[in-house]
């Protein structure tokens, strides 16, 4: 019975086996640490990527250096013509535009036309009730009545003079009165025709179009009160009628651009609304004076807008071709300013770059003309030039201590 209550325990391994297992457990952390040290030492033993070295005035990159993919180059081309861009603005063609202002004071009774409507000469735009027009109509009617009375008096005096009843002086007085009445009637009628008042006294002033075109602007509302003191400079017109099939292009040009922007010069115009489209334009006139504030000259051109894609007051860019006599042309991004000199980086061989001081001629926003220091066909760095300049400075700084140390050592060896 007692044997049934005993707990059976597993047999213990021999002593030599236990000692071997203990040694294995103690040596395992050391093995893992050694593996870690071997791995780190292997990583430290791997050589880093070779850096570019400076040899004389040339910076030489090792083959397959990662920076070589960032240094884009382009050949310097012959400077026969260079692209030139100037700011431009589209406005209405003033030779085909009419701005209608109120000729008399009054109140707007009816609007007949609106923006976008096509009109012809004489088309009614709005009706205005104007007491001033009523006064002009009354003056014209009174002048006509005086004219008729003066003519009747003149006929009567002539009949009496033929019969020898009246004096010569009375006839001459009647002739003078008739002449003055005719002049006053002509003046009153001419003034009435200027306002388009018509016959009678109704005080109804009609605003009418004077040219054929489209209403592009309206600054008038029904019931608005119009005063003559509100029609001065800077006040918007009541109606603006223009022909949008042709627009003016105003260019702010520099003095050096006048030779390129002569009347008759053709160029291309681009606007942000149509980035992939270029519109043909032609220079028609230029100002005779320079703006003292901006030191620019206003140049006017014309552009065809029969498609209706361009709108007045759009901002654009004029693209011109400027003819050059000598020099080479490079992108503007290739030229750097080094203190008081301009510099470019030339690739003389694959992975080999050298700085080159140059003299510039025309400096545009996209292209620059180099007059000295560069030949046609030479490859210049056009992207990441600042990165290359920084690498040059690093290489020079690394080479300076070595050169100084070698100079000191050679001086110490001298007797």
BASE-663696 format. One record per residue (C-alpha): x, y, z; residue number from 1; residue in one letter. Coordinates in Angstrom, 3 decimals, decimal comma. Layout:
// residues N
[atom [X Y Z] NUM A]
...
END
This chain:
// residues 415
[atom [0,000 0,000 0,000] 1 X]
[atom [2,796 2,390 0,811] 2 X]
[atom [4,439 1,670 -2,514] 3 X]
[atom [1,275 2,793 -4,294] 4 X]
[atom [1,446 6,198 -2,610] 5 X]
[atom [5,024 6,925 -3,710] 6 X]
[atom [5,484 9,488 -6,526] 7 X]
[atom [7,608 8,247 -9,364] 8 X]
[atom [10,331 10,805 -10,353] 9 X]
[atom [12,211 10,740 -13,687] 10 X]
[atom [15,696 9,419 -13,553] 11 X]
[atom [18,496 12,060 -13,345] 12 X]
[atom [21,029 12,114 -16,197] 13 X]
[atom [24,546 11,127 -15,406] 14 X]
[atom [26,929 13,690 -13,930] 15 X]
[atom [29,078 14,054 -17,038] 16 X]
[atom [26,002 14,881 -19,154] 17 X]
[atom [24,944 17,565 -16,701] 18 X]
[atom [28,354 19,234 -16,838] 19 X]
[atom [28,352 19,271 -20,659] 20 X]
[atom [24,888 20,899 -20,759] 21 X]
[atom [25,972 23,567 -18,257] 22 X]
[atom [29,038 24,422 -20,334] 23 X]
[atom [26,902 24,773 -23,430] 24 X]
[atom [24,549 27,213 -21,716] 25 X]
[atom [27,436 29,329 -20,466] 26 X]
[atom [29,158 29,498 -23,822] 27 X]
[atom [26,036 30,441 -25,852] 28 X]
[atom [25,962 34,192 -24,823] 29 X]
[atom [29,660 34,478 -25,606] 30 X]
[atom [29,098 33,001 -29,045] 31 X]
[atom [26,254 35,429 -29,755] 32 X]
[atom [28,337 38,406 -28,627] 33 X]
[atom [31,185 37,298 -30,800] 34 X]
[atom [28,901 37,032 -33,795] 35 X]
[atom [27,680 40,592 -33,167] 36 X]
[atom [31,218 41,906 -32,979] 37 X]
[atom [32,174 40,123 -36,154] 38 X]
[atom [29,149 41,575 -38,002] 39 X]
[atom [29,823 45,167 -36,857] 40 X]
[atom [33,496 44,847 -37,722] 41 X]
[atom [32,535 43,514 -41,131] 42 X]
[atom [30,285 46,518 -41,714] 43 X]
[atom [33,025 48,884 -40,625] 44 X]
[atom [35,443 47,153 -42,942] 45 X]
[atom [33,225 47,830 -45,986] 46 X]
[atom [34,682 50,815 -47,932] 47 X]
[atom [32,455 53,934 -48,370] 48 X]
[atom [31,676 55,449 -51,781] 49 X]
[atom [34,677 57,282 -53,218] 50 X]
[atom [34,406 61,073 -53,145] 51 X]
[atom [35,291 63,326 -56,102] 52 X]
[atom [38,847 64,622 -56,067] 53 X]
[atom [40,287 67,937 -57,197] 54 X]
[atom [43,109 67,811 -59,711] 55 X]
[atom [44,265 71,276 -60,633] 56 X]
[atom [41,132 73,144 -61,741] 57 X]
[atom [39,162 69,987 -62,507] 58 X]
[atom [36,841 68,058 -60,228] 59 X]
[atom [36,865 64,359 -61,101] 60 X]
[atom [33,996 62,116 -60,055] 61 X]
[atom [34,467 58,359 -59,739] 62 X]
[atom [32,470 56,217 -62,081] 63 X]
[atom [28,818 55,673 -61,123] 64 X]
[atom [28,866 58,355 -58,450] 65 X]
[atom [25,240 59,172 -57,396] 66 X]
[atom [25,703 62,923 -57,974] 67 X]
[atom [26,421 62,388 -61,672] 68 X]
[atom [22,734 61,633 -62,228] 69 X]
[atom [21,809 65,068 -60,839] 70 X]
[atom [24,242 67,132 -62,924] 71 X]
[atom [22,417 67,666 -66,209] 72 X]
[atom [24,329 69,291 -69,065] 73 X]
[atom [23,438 70,991 -72,345] 74 X]
[atom [25,608 72,202 -75,248] 75 X]
[atom [26,288 75,898 -75,786] 76 X]
[atom [24,764 76,843 -79,134] 77 X]
[atom [25,599 79,526 -81,628] 78 X]
[atom [24,076 82,882 -80,754] 79 X]
[atom [22,157 83,682 -83,936] 80 X]
[atom [18,895 84,364 -82,095] 81 X]
[atom [17,781 84,257 -78,492] 82 X]
[atom [14,318 83,893 -77,007] 83 X]
[atom [13,138 87,026 -75,254] 84 X]
[atom [10,091 87,288 -72,989] 85 X]
[atom [8,370 90,483 -71,881] 86 X]
[atom [5,252 91,075 -69,740] 87 X]
[atom [2,139 91,964 -71,706] 88 X]
[atom [-1,458 92,960 -71,045] 89 X]
[atom [-4,549 92,658 -73,254] 90 X]
[atom [-6,910 95,628 -73,589] 91 X]
[atom [-9,708 96,676 -75,919] 92 X]
[atom [-8,806 98,004 -79,343] 93 X]
[atom [-9,479 101,696 -78,754] 94 X]
[atom [-9,871 102,352 -82,477] 95 X]
[atom [-12,906 100,048 -82,347] 96 X]
[atom [-14,225 101,033 -78,916] 97 X]
[atom [-16,797 103,585 -77,780] 98 X]
[atom [-17,346 104,639 -74,186] 99 X]
[atom [-20,725 106,252 -73,668] 100 X]
[atom [-21,011 108,844 -70,904] 101 X]
[atom [-24,126 110,833 -69,889] 102 X]
[atom [-24,320 114,044 -71,972] 103 X]
[atom [-26,993 115,501 -69,667] 104 X]
[atom [-28,211 115,001 -66,128] 105 X]
[atom [-31,313 112,914 -65,588] 106 X]
[atom [-32,809 109,666 -64,337] 107 X]
[atom [-32,692 106,241 -66,004] 108 X]
[atom [-36,186 105,237 -67,079] 109 X]
[atom [-35,514 102,107 -69,150] 110 X]
[atom [-32,634 99,810 -70,039] 111 X]
[atom [-32,862 98,372 -73,531] 112 X]
[atom [-29,455 96,666 -74,036] 113 X]
[atom [-27,235 94,473 -71,867] 114 X]
[atom [-23,733 92,991 -71,820] 115 X]
[atom [-22,962 90,634 -74,700] 116 X]
[atom [-25,557 92,130 -77,029] 117 X]
[atom [-24,463 93,013 -80,551] 118 X]
[atom [-25,476 96,523 -81,641] 119 X]
[atom [-25,319 98,660 -84,759] 120 X]
[atom [-24,819 102,422 -85,122] 121 X]
[atom [-27,949 104,141 -83,781] 122 X]
[atom [-29,166 101,192 -81,691] 123 X]
[atom [-31,019 102,340 -78,568] 124 X]
[atom [-29,272 101,385 -75,319] 125 X]
[atom [-31,281 103,184 -72,608] 126 X]
[atom [-33,870 105,923 -72,071] 127 X]
[atom [-33,232 108,780 -69,641] 128 X]
[atom [-35,667 111,418 -68,412] 129 X]
[atom [-33,671 114,667 -68,538] 130 X]
[atom [-34,958 118,172 -67,671] 131 X]
[atom [-31,871 119,580 -69,355] 132 X]
[atom [-32,977 117,952 -72,583] 133 X]
[atom [-36,404 119,486 -72,118] 134 X]
[atom [-34,766 122,889 -71,829] 135 X]
[atom [-32,821 122,263 -75,047] 136 X]
[atom [-36,025 121,169 -76,814] 137 X]
[atom [-37,820 124,292 -75,628] 138 X]
[atom [-34,934 126,486 -76,814] 139 X]
[atom [-35,059 124,863 -80,223] 140 X]
[atom [-38,830 125,360 -80,502] 141 X]
[atom [-38,551 129,004 -79,446] 142 X]
[atom [-35,745 129,589 -81,932] 143 X]
[atom [-37,867 128,155 -84,743] 144 X]
[atom [-40,780 130,439 -83,769] 145 X]
[atom [-38,509 133,484 -83,721] 146 X]
[atom [-37,120 132,469 -87,091] 147 X]
[atom [-40,587 132,275 -88,668] 148 X]
[atom [-41,562 135,645 -87,210] 149 X]
[atom [-38,349 137,267 -88,438] 150 X]
[atom [-38,899 135,886 -91,948] 151 X]
[atom [-42,438 137,244 -92,048] 152 X]
[atom [-41,251 140,663 -90,880] 153 X]
[atom [-38,559 140,657 -93,555] 154 X]
[atom [-41,066 139,876 -96,331] 155 X]
[atom [-43,359 142,635 -95,112] 156 X]
[atom [-40,548 145,197 -95,079] 157 X]
[atom [-39,448 144,178 -98,550] 158 X]
[atom [-42,976 144,671 -99,928] 159 X]
[atom [-43,221 148,097 -98,285] 160 X]
[atom [-39,785 149,026 -99,588] 161 X]
[atom [-40,753 148,073 -103,144] 162 X]
[atom [-43,850 150,280 -102,810] 163 X]
[atom [-41,718 153,151 -101,470] 164 X]
[atom [-43,627 153,316 -98,234] 165 X]
[atom [-40,954 152,291 -95,654] 166 X]
[atom [-37,512 153,625 -95,095] 167 X]
[atom [-34,363 151,792 -96,131] 168 X]
[atom [-33,236 151,611 -92,524] 169 X]
[atom [-36,299 149,571 -91,508] 170 X]
[atom [-35,569 147,029 -94,258] 171 X]
[atom [-31,996 146,660 -93,142] 172 X]
[atom [-33,139 146,163 -89,546] 173 X]
[atom [-35,534 143,404 -90,640] 174 X]
[atom [-32,779 141,682 -92,620] 175 X]
[atom [-30,492 141,726 -89,547] 176 X]
[atom [-33,218 140,316 -87,297] 177 X]
[atom [-33,903 137,525 -89,771] 178 X]
[atom [-30,207 136,595 -89,999] 179 X]
[atom [-29,875 136,440 -86,217] 180 X]
[atom [-33,020 134,333 -85,964] 181 X]
[atom [-31,672 131,905 -88,589] 182 X]
[atom [-28,392 131,553 -86,720] 183 X]
[atom [-30,103 130,923 -83,391] 184 X]
[atom [-32,446 128,352 -84,935] 185 X]
[atom [-29,511 126,530 -86,534] 186 X]
[atom [-27,613 126,483 -83,214] 187 X]
[atom [-30,614 125,185 -81,260] 188 X]
[atom [-31,351 122,489 -83,843] 189 X]
[atom [-27,705 121,387 -83,971] 190 X]
[atom [-27,606 121,057 -80,193] 191 X]
[atom [-30,811 119,065 -80,212] 192 X]
[atom [-29,492 116,699 -82,886] 193 X]
[atom [-26,364 116,182 -80,779] 194 X]
[atom [-28,489 114,836 -77,939] 195 X]
[atom [-30,932 113,044 -80,222] 196 X]
[atom [-33,882 114,847 -78,714] 197 X]
[atom [-36,128 114,797 -81,805] 198 X]
[atom [-39,096 117,117 -82,212] 199 X]
[atom [-41,364 118,408 -79,443] 200 X]
[atom [-40,673 118,738 -75,739] 201 X]
[atom [-40,781 115,316 -74,032] 202 X]
[atom [-37,496 115,323 -72,033] 203 X]
[atom [-36,767 111,755 -73,205] 204 X]
[atom [-33,045 111,312 -73,870] 205 X]
[atom [-32,059 108,151 -75,707] 206 X]
[atom [-28,553 106,737 -75,308] 207 X]
[atom [-27,585 105,223 -78,661] 208 X]
[atom [-24,617 103,291 -80,001] 209 X]
[atom [-22,290 105,207 -82,257] 210 X]
[atom [-20,409 102,214 -83,712] 211 X]
[atom [-21,095 98,598 -84,548] 212 X]
[atom [-19,850 96,055 -82,035] 213 X]
[atom [-20,685 94,247 -78,828] 214 X]
[atom [-21,574 95,657 -75,434] 215 X]
[atom [-18,680 94,576 -73,243] 216 X]
[atom [-19,427 96,685 -70,175] 217 X]
[atom [-22,504 98,242 -68,541] 218 X]
[atom [-22,460 100,489 -65,483] 219 X]
[atom [-26,081 101,581 -65,406] 220 X]
[atom [-29,139 100,520 -63,421] 221 X]
[atom [-32,840 101,437 -63,754] 222 X]
[atom [-33,761 104,454 -61,670] 223 X]
[atom [-30,182 105,657 -61,269] 224 X]
[atom [-29,676 109,408 -61,018] 225 X]
[atom [-27,075 110,778 -63,407] 226 X]
[atom [-25,173 113,983 -62,729] 227 X]
[atom [-22,648 115,709 -64,907] 228 X]
[atom [-20,203 116,071 -62,022] 229 X]
[atom [-20,005 112,258 -61,885] 230 X]
[atom [-18,653 111,906 -65,430] 231 X]
[atom [-15,131 113,153 -64,827] 232 X]
[atom [-11,827 111,317 -65,295] 233 X]
[atom [-11,750 107,921 -63,607] 234 X]
[atom [-15,533 107,501 -63,668] 235 X]
[atom [-16,601 104,345 -65,530] 236 X]
[atom [-18,609 104,807 -68,701] 237 X]
[atom [-22,303 103,918 -68,768] 238 X]
[atom [-21,772 101,564 -71,704] 239 X]
[atom [-18,625 100,301 -73,425] 240 X]
[atom [-19,024 99,046 -76,977] 241 X]
[atom [-16,109 97,324 -78,689] 242 X]
[atom [-15,205 94,847 -81,394] 243 X]
[atom [-13,565 91,929 -79,522] 244 X]
[atom [-12,400 90,235 -82,733] 245 X]
[atom [-9,169 92,225 -82,420] 246 X]
[atom [-7,410 93,282 -79,211] 247 X]
[atom [-4,481 95,470 -78,308] 248 X]
[atom [-1,408 94,065 -76,552] 249 X]
[atom [0,460 96,507 -74,286] 250 X]
[atom [4,095 95,581 -73,580] 251 X]
[atom [6,419 97,136 -70,998] 252 X]
[atom [9,717 97,153 -72,873] 253 X]
[atom [13,196 98,157 -71,774] 254 X]
[atom [15,362 100,567 -73,709] 255 X]
[atom [17,508 97,701 -74,988] 256 X]
[atom [14,409 96,015 -76,458] 257 X]
[atom [13,402 98,866 -78,769] 258 X]
[atom [15,471 97,553 -81,666] 259 X]
[atom [13,546 94,286 -81,491] 260 X]
[atom [10,094 95,842 -81,033] 261 X]
[atom [9,922 97,968 -84,140] 262 X]
[atom [6,531 98,528 -85,837] 263 X]
[atom [5,762 95,540 -87,999] 264 X]
[atom [7,645 93,026 -85,830] 265 X]
[atom [5,736 89,776 -85,378] 266 X]
[atom [5,872 87,771 -82,156] 267 X]
[atom [3,928 85,153 -80,195] 268 X]
[atom [1,706 85,757 -77,191] 269 X]
[atom [0,937 83,239 -74,433] 270 X]
[atom [-1,627 83,543 -71,622] 271 X]
[atom [-2,161 81,375 -68,516] 272 X]
[atom [-5,697 80,489 -69,639] 273 X]
[atom [-4,313 78,625 -72,699] 274 X]
[atom [-0,835 77,396 -71,674] 275 X]
[atom [-0,379 75,166 -74,731] 276 X]
[atom [-1,510 77,796 -77,239] 277 X]
[atom [0,478 80,610 -78,867] 278 X]
[atom [-1,246 83,578 -80,555] 279 X]
[atom [0,335 85,563 -83,376] 280 X]
[atom [0,632 89,316 -82,777] 281 X]
[atom [2,248 92,272 -84,556] 282 X]
[atom [3,759 95,494 -83,191] 283 X]
[atom [1,948 98,617 -84,434] 284 X]
[atom [3,322 101,553 -82,391] 285 X]
[atom [5,518 102,542 -79,459] 286 X]
[atom [5,565 105,493 -77,093] 287 X]
[atom [7,892 108,446 -77,644] 288 X]
[atom [8,860 108,781 -73,981] 289 X]
[atom [10,107 106,541 -71,185] 290 X]
[atom [8,037 106,127 -68,051] 291 X]
[atom [10,163 107,827 -65,342] 292 X]
[atom [8,746 105,587 -62,590] 293 X]
[atom [9,360 102,173 -64,207] 294 X]
[atom [11,969 103,150 -66,827] 295 X]
[atom [10,032 101,226 -69,445] 296 X]
[atom [8,466 102,126 -72,768] 297 X]
[atom [4,896 101,248 -73,717] 298 X]
[atom [4,738 99,256 -76,938] 299 X]
[atom [1,401 98,514 -78,592] 300 X]
[atom [0,608 95,493 -80,721] 301 X]
[atom [-2,469 93,857 -82,227] 302 X]
[atom [-3,626 90,253 -81,917] 303 X]
[atom [-6,353 88,454 -83,850] 304 X]
[atom [-9,161 87,279 -81,555] 305 X]
[atom [-11,818 86,056 -83,960] 306 X]
[atom [-11,980 82,785 -82,017] 307 X]
[atom [-12,916 84,701 -78,867] 308 X]
[atom [-10,379 82,909 -76,648] 309 X]
[atom [-8,689 86,067 -75,406] 310 X]
[atom [-10,284 88,536 -73,009] 311 X]
[atom [-9,480 92,128 -72,192] 312 X]
[atom [-7,386 92,742 -69,056] 313 X]
[atom [-5,704 89,333 -69,376] 314 X]
[atom [-2,025 89,192 -68,451] 315 X]
[atom [0,301 87,376 -70,803] 316 X]
[atom [3,868 86,994 -72,028] 317 X]
[atom [5,270 88,220 -75,322] 318 X]
[atom [7,797 85,828 -76,878] 319 X]
[atom [10,208 87,454 -79,314] 320 X]
[atom [13,306 86,375 -81,218] 321 X]
[atom [16,223 88,730 -80,734] 322 X]
[atom [18,945 88,522 -83,388] 323 X]
[atom [22,515 88,473 -82,101] 324 X]
[atom [25,774 89,196 -83,839] 325 X]
[atom [28,217 87,031 -81,849] 326 X]
[atom [28,545 84,881 -78,756] 327 X]
[atom [27,001 81,625 -77,619] 328 X]
[atom [23,666 81,005 -75,924] 329 X]
[atom [23,213 78,959 -72,737] 330 X]
[atom [20,241 78,482 -70,410] 331 X]
[atom [19,966 81,084 -67,665] 332 X]
[atom [20,194 78,366 -64,980] 333 X]
[atom [23,752 77,555 -66,093] 334 X]
[atom [25,208 80,941 -65,067] 335 X]
[atom [26,190 81,596 -61,449] 336 X]
[atom [27,493 84,752 -59,809] 337 X]
[atom [30,864 84,237 -58,110] 338 X]
[atom [31,622 87,440 -56,191] 339 X]
[atom [31,826 90,029 -58,986] 340 X]
[atom [32,198 87,550 -61,858] 341 X]
[atom [29,881 85,232 -63,721] 342 X]
[atom [30,799 81,565 -63,868] 343 X]
[atom [29,640 78,384 -65,588] 344 X]
[atom [30,705 74,774 -65,049] 345 X]
[atom [31,930 72,952 -68,150] 346 X]
[atom [32,059 69,163 -68,504] 347 X]
[atom [35,336 68,491 -70,317] 348 X]
[atom [35,021 64,695 -70,077] 349 X]
[atom [32,588 62,185 -68,568] 350 X]
[atom [32,598 62,881 -64,829] 351 X]
[atom [35,121 65,732 -65,124] 352 X]
[atom [33,996 69,337 -64,475] 353 X]
[atom [35,840 72,630 -64,375] 354 X]
[atom [34,709 76,198 -63,549] 355 X]
[atom [34,905 78,836 -66,261] 356 X]
[atom [34,658 82,617 -65,808] 357 X]
[atom [32,614 84,164 -68,612] 358 X]
[atom [31,504 87,566 -69,867] 359 X]
[atom [27,835 88,092 -70,617] 360 X]
[atom [25,993 90,046 -73,258] 361 X]
[atom [22,214 89,855 -73,335] 362 X]
[atom [20,675 88,520 -70,114] 363 X]
[atom [17,169 87,142 -70,548] 364 X]
[atom [14,900 85,303 -68,152] 365 X]
[atom [15,316 82,016 -70,037] 366 X]
[atom [18,560 82,324 -72,015] 367 X]
[atom [21,804 84,251 -71,622] 368 X]
[atom [24,344 85,231 -74,258] 369 X]
[atom [28,003 84,552 -73,376] 370 X]
[atom [30,348 86,801 -75,346] 371 X]
[atom [33,669 85,454 -73,999] 372 X]
[atom [34,902 82,359 -72,171] 373 X]
[atom [32,813 79,667 -73,851] 374 X]
[atom [32,818 77,963 -77,232] 375 X]
[atom [30,010 76,508 -79,293] 376 X]
[atom [29,310 72,863 -78,455] 377 X]
[atom [30,873 72,814 -74,992] 378 X]
[atom [28,760 71,016 -72,420] 379 X]
[atom [27,674 73,261 -69,530] 380 X]
[atom [25,886 72,195 -66,359] 381 X]
[atom [22,305 73,450 -66,465] 382 X]
[atom [20,818 71,668 -63,444] 383 X]
[atom [22,134 71,545 -59,862] 384 X]
[atom [25,003 73,931 -60,557] 385 X]
[atom [24,925 75,037 -56,915] 386 X]
[atom [25,469 71,422 -55,827] 387 X]
[atom [28,554 71,229 -58,038] 388 X]
[atom [29,871 74,554 -56,697] 389 X]
[atom [29,468 73,285 -53,132] 390 X]
[atom [31,331 70,084 -54,034] 391 X]
[atom [34,157 72,197 -55,452] 392 X]
[atom [34,473 74,110 -52,176] 393 X]
[atom [34,509 70,878 -50,165] 394 X]
[atom [37,215 69,423 -52,393] 395 X]
[atom [39,289 72,613 -52,117] 396 X]
[atom [38,979 72,598 -48,319] 397 X]
[atom [40,031 68,947 -48,186] 398 X]
[atom [43,020 69,574 -50,447] 399 X]
[atom [44,245 72,715 -48,632] 400 X]
[atom [45,497 71,062 -45,368] 401 X]
[atom [47,276 68,304 -47,303] 402 X]
[atom [49,046 70,847 -49,458] 403 X]
[atom [50,052 72,926 -46,466] 404 X]
[atom [51,361 69,853 -44,596] 405 X]
[atom [53,401 68,662 -47,576] 406 X]
[atom [54,868 72,164 -47,952] 407 X]
[atom [55,864 72,226 -44,294] 408 X]
[atom [57,485 68,766 -44,545] 409 X]
[atom [59,493 69,717 -47,630] 410 X]
[atom [60,655 72,889 -45,876] 411 X]
[atom [61,816 70,813 -42,890] 412 X]
[atom [63,925 68,533 -45,131] 413 X]
[atom [65,820 71,447 -46,633] 414 X]
[atom [69,310 72,055 -45,112] 415 X]
END
